[in-house]
Amino acid sequence: MEKQKPRTKNSKTKSLFQILICGVFAIFAATILGLSAPTIVNNIGRQTVADFVFVPQSVGTSLPFIIAGIVGGWFLGSLLIRATEKFGNRWDRTDDSEKITWFVGILLGFIVATFFITFLNQFPLSKTIVALLVFGIAILFSTFTIYALHSMKESLPWYRGKIRARRTGLKILDTNVIIDGRVYDVARSGFIEGNVYVPKFVLEELQYIADSHDGLRRQRGKRGLDILKLMQAEFEIEVGIHDHLAPEQGDGVDSRLVRLAIALGGDLVTNDHNLNRVATLQDVRVLNINDLALSLRPNVLPQEHMEIYIAREGNQGGQGVGYLEDGTMVIVENGREHIGETMDVMVTQVIQTERGKLIFAEVDAVEPTKARVSPRKPNL
């Protein structure tokens, strides 16, 4: 048998509070019914109020009504507690922005309703009717205000950064994909549609890399700036005009790029694997240049034949290594003695890795006469 979990102090306090509430309702209902119900029953059938007679009640006469009041009051108290808990749980799960919208809407609705009190008092209406009319007007205006606030979410300050804009097709470039340079060729081929946007903080990061004391980093930064200059000459590129939608919060360039893509409803163009994963988890559409390159690589199957230039020695004994035109590595068994030759090989295995495909092959022994010395050097 499973052991019951010990009740915490908070749960005990909560149970005592619920019992107290139900007890208050039970006592109140029992008192009302015990005092008034016997008299009402005794006077049923009297035609006028003047015929109404208050009859003193004994304990025996009131006892059934007291019991009914206790049961009914306890039941009503339980219903109120359940409704309150259900509302409280739903309220806790509600976003803070929604809470502010409801609070502002209800407050404005009741403020507007107060202006109708003077107007309604000019008519011969009882105070009860006026109160009911004012309450109805308050509910009506509150509902209208909450609906109006929801329709203006994108403009309200308490929703800023918490709502997802409609997809605009805007392409947002990150630092790595600009330095990579392939995005320029992809854009020229027409595979990137819509406007291209470069955040100012990405441009500042490129400038920082271009001013680095490290020679390699400095070269990479300058190449990124050159790529941007080439793209600006051929495409319409917006720079920094939407950065206010993702203000600096000390969380780094990648997080700011994701927040900007969410706010603009744009697509993030990158070749950064980690940024790709983070953006995808937040439902941001990502165009990864590396994924595009992998999808364009030729689909090679086992038992297929191909010609490959064996460029160097492999890690294992007797192996040779060659490369396809897209850079895919081909490991050729028994290819060491054919280094510097273009051989007809047969694919034996294709392995998919995180960085791409790895192809294993062996020298075709059926047609050894196809081996020839290639005057060309491989594209490494």
BELKA-V585695 format. One record per backbone hydrogen bond with DSSP energy under -0.5 kcal/mol. NH is the residue of the N-H (numbers start at 0). CO is the residue of the C=O. Records with the same first field share a line. If there is no record, write none. Layout:
# BELKA-V585695
NH = CO, CO
This chain:
# BELKA-V585695
11 = 7
12 = 8
13 = 9
14 = 10
15 = 11
16 = 12
17 = 13
18 = 14
19 = 15
20 = 16
21 = 17
22 = 18
23 = 19
24 = 20
25 = 21
26 = 22
27 = 23
28 = 24
29 = 25
30 = 26
31 = 27
32 = 28
33 = 29
34 = 30
35 = 31
36 = 31, 32
37 = 32
39 = 35
40 = 36
41 = 37
42 = 38
43 = 40
45 = 42
50 = 47
51 = 48
54 = 52
55 = 53
61 = 57
62 = 58
63 = 59
65 = 61
66 = 62
67 = 63
68 = 64
69 = 65
70 = 66
71 = 67
72 = 68
73 = 69
74 = 70
75 = 71
76 = 72
77 = 73
78 = 74
79 = 75
80 = 76
81 = 77
82 = 78
83 = 79
84 = 80
85 = 81
86 = 82
87 = 83
88 = 84
89 = 85
90 = 86
91 = 87
92 = 88
93 = 89, 90
98 = 94
99 = 95
100 = 96
101 = 97
102 = 98
103 = 99
104 = 100
105 = 101
106 = 102
107 = 103
108 = 104
109 = 105
110 = 106
111 = 107
112 = 108
113 = 109
114 = 110, 111
115 = 112
116 = 113
117 = 113
118 = 114
119 = 115
120 = 116
121 = 118
122 = 119
124 = 122
129 = 125
130 = 126
131 = 127
132 = 128
133 = 129
134 = 130
135 = 131
136 = 132
137 = 133
138 = 134
139 = 135
140 = 136
141 = 137
142 = 138
143 = 139
144 = 140
145 = 141
146 = 142
147 = 143
148 = 144
149 = 145
150 = 146
151 = 147, 148
152 = 149
154 = 151
155 = 151, 152
158 = 155
159 = 156
161 = 158
162 = 158
164 = 162, 261
167 = 264
168 = 264
170 = 194
171 = 169, 266
172 = 170, 196
173 = 268
177 = 173
178 = 174
179 = 175
180 = 176
182 = 176
183 = 180
184 = 180
185 = 181
186 = 182
187 = 183
188 = 184
189 = 186
190 = 185
192 = 190
195 = 235
196 = 170
197 = 237
198 = 196
202 = 198
203 = 199
204 = 200
205 = 201
206 = 202
207 = 203
208 = 204
209 = 205
210 = 206
211 = 208
217 = 213
218 = 214
219 = 215
220 = 216
221 = 217
222 = 218
223 = 219
224 = 220
225 = 221
226 = 222
227 = 223
228 = 224
229 = 225
230 = 226
231 = 227
232 = 228
233 = 229, 230
234 = 230
236 = 234
237 = 195
239 = 197
242 = 239
244 = 241
245 = 242
246 = 243
254 = 250
255 = 251
256 = 252
257 = 253
258 = 254
259 = 255
260 = 256
261 = 257
262 = 258
263 = 259
264 = 260
265 = 260
266 = 169
267 = 284
268 = 171, 266
269 = 267, 286
272 = 270
275 = 271
276 = 272
277 = 273
278 = 274
279 = 275
280 = 276
281 = 277, 278
282 = 279
283 = 278
286 = 267
287 = 285
288 = 269, 286
291 = 287
292 = 288
293 = 289
294 = 290
295 = 291
296 = 293
299 = 297
302 = 346
303 = 300
305 = 344
307 = 305, 342
309 = 307, 340
310 = 308, 320
311 = 320
313 = 318
318 = 315
319 = 331
320 = 311
321 = 329
322 = 308
323 = 327
326 = 323
328 = 356
329 = 321
330 = 358
331 = 319, 329
332 = 330, 360
334 = 317, 331
335 = 317
337 = 334
338 = 335
339 = 309
340 = 337
341 = 371
342 = 307, 340
344 = 305, 342
345 = 361
346 = 303
347 = 359
348 = 359
350 = 357
352 = 350, 355
355 = 352
357 = 350
358 = 328
359 = 348
360 = 330
361 = 345
362 = 332
363 = 343
364 = 362
369 = 366
370 = 367
371 = 341
373 = 339
379 = 377
